[in-house]
């Protein structure tokens, strides 16, 4: 398929086509998948959880307010290595105590995020 055909199919295709084209090497095809009006929240969550998702996909997810309202998407964006640091720190404010504890101990996140999780835990313990 040519790139134009892939983009058209990514914009209009069903779930199977979206799953195929989200893995495509071309960024234009990837971003077209997120612009598909029929994309579901679980699909967006899967993209956010995929650590190999490119920067542009993560940026498009953070721009869409409907997707960012979901707790699981916010948590996945905090854990994703390509999420811009200011956005990740903003989404940490809604995380539960259990998730903050896991973040504080995690070696799979940026050191800034782990340190911020420890600080937030200490602040919450002071309030009690």
Steps between C-alpha positions, in 0.01 A plus 500: 500500500608855440523746787190692387297178495628406845406841641153480349448151642637607841251788509200291399589138579374271770686374807708244311627761254578739787701230679699435184569865421589608854813285460591653163839670478357811335397768753230636270328161501536466880348837572216436256395206718449731800296737284258221409161595650423137587807440717401376845635584845653153552691539173635838611596346835689221321691758297583698814620185678717393206849620591605501135233752396660804341500856634236624259245237611555586866469873421170442319365300794595775746325762286165316497312589818253212474780245512696675774194503727539123539704399804667204328616718210646755743682224685633354174622843391687551827672165450578557131862608438411735213233702679619861544614545858268793589196302381610188691548700819155658459333160458671371817270718710206266440679171566393287793720434801571146381610619156720770654671237717564285194637802310731592786654151493505459123822503302313514169409869527706817489677588823311831518167316501613253767629785718175693455302189598708468820444868578125469444488194728687689771259794469198271526645329807558839669136593452383190687 
